């Protein structure tokens, strides 16, 4: 991102005044259950696990380059990772080739973007992005402070401009979709809340129906999965159980924290192109 733009722009500290207009800030996190080192880390409304006390002392301060960001225009986003004393947390571990993953979703979860801000050093990150329409969006900063577990901090923002028509979040009976010439089918061993669930993405060529066996690593693994509850309060970033797999199956394990409707995005790379396939499921 252009550093000059950031210097001359009016930074927006997402403070209590903005939050009252934009919605609820979800900053409580937990590191979730790890399954063989490749499970999900999750962020939700409650903290659990040994790392909870450490995590509540960590914050991600989001700033925007405009007080009123507008749809379809470049908006600078900066993120500062800091401790309870507001001092920068300078040491972050590389997790799947990046020190910070930024997930952006619209309120109705119809828009999804997984991007990687530039590491500016000393726990600071910057990126320029565009929002497709006016409305509310939630930003998730996903990172690993050295010596702590994976954690996620999030923030709601409001974008000016014409809003897109809201898309209803309806559970899908058919979990097969065609995206970018790939036919992707999602299956579960047993879809349930509160227990470990195995999920498998089977990927074929949509035209020939032949299994794709040459998936390429995406961020160091066969694929990545992000899961959000319908209200975006529960966040899961799931890594594959076999990172070196190349298809046609990509297997993941996670735990849905509660019953309800969730949206799942699987991301994979084939022939140099990353493709994203979304599914909506109802967890009993």
N, C-alpha and C positions, 0 to 999 in steps of 0.2 A: 504494500500500500504506500501511496505517496506520503512521505513523512511531512512534507510541507503542508499538505492539505490538513493533516491532523493537527499541526501547530496553529494554523490560522482558523480552524473550525472551532465552533463553540462546543466543547465536550459536554456530553449529557451524562451526568452521574445519575444512575437510576435510583433515585432516592425515594423517600416515603411519599413525597408530593407526587412524583410520577406514578408510583405504584398505585396510589389511590385512583388514578385515572386509567391505568393499564391493566390492573388485575393483580392477582396474588403472586408474590415472589416465593418460589420454592427453593430454599437453600439448605434444607436438611437432607443429609445423604447418608447412605451406608454403602459398604463395599460389597455386600451381597455374598452369595455362596459361590465358591470356586469349585468347578468340577474337573478334577484332573489337570488343573492349571489353565483350563480353556473354557471356563464357564462364563457366567454373566456377572457383571457388577451392576448394581441397581441403585437408583435414587428414588426416594419416596417421601411420604409425609412423616414417617417414623424412622428412628435410628436404631439399629441393632448391631450386635457384634462388638468385638474388642476394640475396633478402630473408631467407634462412634465418637468418643471424647476428642480424639485427634481431629476428626473430620469437622466437628462443629466449630472448631477454632480456625478452620481454613475458610477463606472467602474468595470469590471471584468478583472483582469490581468491573462491571461492564460500562463502557462509555461509547456513545455514538457521536459521529462527527456533525450531526445536526440535531437541534432541539426537536424538530418535527421532520423525521425522515419521511421521504415520499416514495411511493411505489414506482418501480421502473427507473429509478435514479440511483447512481452509485452512493452507497452509504458506508462510511468508515466505521468499523467496529473494533474497539480495543478492549482487551481483557487483561487485568492485572491479578495475578494470584498472590494472595497475601495471608499472613497469619493474624492471630487475634490482636496483636499489637500494631496491626496495619503495616508492618514491615514486609517487603516483598519476600516471597518464598522463591529463592533463586535456583534451587536444585529440583528439577523435575526429571523423572525417568522417561526414557523413550518407550512408548507402548504402541506396538504395531506401526513402527517406523516414524511416529510423530510424538511430540511432547504434549500436544493438545489437539483434540478433535472437537470441532464445533458442529453441533446438530441444530438446524433451524426448521421449525414446523409451524404451520398456520394453526389457528385455534381449532378448526374442524379436521385437522390432520390430512387435508387433501394435498398440501404442499410439504415437501421434504427436501432438505439439502444437507449433505455431509461435506463440510469443507475444512480446510486446514490453514488457520492464520499463520502468518510469518512469525517465527520466533525472534523477538527483539532482544532477548537476554534478560536476566534478572526477573524472570517470571512474567514478562510482558509479551503480549501477542497482538498482532494487528492484521486486519484484512479489510478489503473493500468488497461489498456484495450488493446485490439488488433484490428487493422484495417484489414479487409479481403483482401484488394488488394491495389495496388498503385493508387495514384490519389489524387484529392482534396476532402476534407471533411469539413463540417461546424459543429462547436460546438456551442450549445446553452446552456447557463447557466440560469436557471429559478429559481427565488428566490424572497423573500419579505423582504426588510429591514424594521425593526420595525418602525412604524409610517408612512410608505410610502405604495404605492400600489404594486401589483405584477409587476415584470419587468423581461425583458430578455436581456441579452447581448450575443453577438455572435462573432465568429471568424473563418475565413477560415484557414485551414492548408493544407500542402502538405505532402503526405506519399510516401516514396520510395518503389519501387517494381513493379512487373508486374501489369499492369492495367487490370481490368475486362472489358469485352466488354460492352460498354455503352448500357443502356436500354432506349428505346424511351418512353417518357411520353405521353401515348395516353389515352384520355378520354374513359371510359368504358361504353358501352351501358347497359350491364347487371351488376347490382350492387348486385349480390349474389355470394358469394365465400364459399368454404369449406376449413377450416383451423383446423388442429388438431381434426378432427372428429366432428367439429361444422359447421353447415350451417348458415352463417351470411348474412342477407339482410339489405342493407342500403337504407332508404327512406327519402325524404325531403317533408315538406309541400309546399314550393315553393323555388326553388333554384334561388337566385338572389343576386346581389352585393349591398352592402351598406345598407341592411335592415336585421333585425333579422330573422334568419332561424332556424326552428326546424328540427333536424335530429334524426332519430330513427334507432337503430341497433336491429334487431329481430334475436334471436339466438335459433337455434333448434339443436337437435341431427341429424347429417348428415345421419346416417343409418336408424333410426326409424322415422325421421321427427317429433318427439315429441318435443314440446316446452321445453326449459331448464328453469326451475324456481328456481334453487338453485345456481345461480351465487354467488361467494363469494366476499367480499370486496377486492378491489385491491387499496392499498394506501388509505384506508379509504372510498372508494366509489365504486359503482357498476362498474365503468370503467373510463377510461381517454381517451381523444382524442387529438391528435396533428395534426395540419393542416399546410401545407407549400405550398406557391405558387411555380410555376415551377422553378423559379430562386432562390428559398429559401430566398427571401428578405422579404416576409411576413410570420410571424409565429403566430399561434394561439394555445394556450393550453386550451382545453375546458373541463370543468367539468360538470357532469350530473345535470339535473334539479331536479332529485330525487336520492340523493346519496344512499339511503337505499333500492332502488329497487333490485330485485334478478332475474329479467328476466321474461318472455323471451324478453321483450323490455327494452332497455336502451336508455333514451331520453336525448338529449343535445340541447343547443341553442347557436348559435354564429352569427357573422356577417362577411361575406367575404368582405374585404376592397375594392376590385375592381374586375372587370370582368377578366376572364382568367382561366387557368388550375391550379388545386390544387390537391395535394395528401393528403389523409386522412388516418391516422392510428388509429384504435380503439383498445384499450387494455383492456382485461377482464381476470377474474380468475375463473376457474371451477375445482373442485376436486383437489385443491392444485397446479394447474398449470396455469401460465399466458400465454395467447395466444394473438397474434397480428394479426389483419386483415387489409390489406391495400386496398384502393379504389382510383381511379383517376377520377375526375369529371371536367366538364367545366362549370364555373359559368357565366351566361349571364351578 
